[in-house]
Amino acid sequence: MVETTAGLAAAEVPGLHPHPARVDRRAPSARARRGVTARVRHGRADIRLDVVADYGVPIPEVAADVRRAVGAAVYARAGVRVDTVDVAVHDVSRPSLPYRPLEEQKR
């Protein structure tokens, strides 16, 4: 549930997409196949997202938006506190939509 929630929350932030080469098609869980892995111990989670960034987006800002969104969503939906969200950007691709910070999207 933590991996699914993290993946869905990350997908809502524009500018990043799952990294296709980091998607393990042999993995037993569909979540691991989407470039999201989580380790949950004692009610706390460490999450890793393997992603591709859209060209031109401010990667540190987008990664910070992803960290905030994932941490809030996992805590709200699963009751698990998130210690770390590692956003590993492996490549840059052509943008699908113009980047807007998460704060502006809520207006």
ABEGO torsion letter per residue (X at the ends): XAAAAAAAAAAABBGBBBBAAABBAABABAAAAAGBBBBBBGGBBBBBBBBBBBBGBBAAAAAAAAAAAAAAAAAAAAGBBBABBBBBBABBBBBABBBBBAAAAAX
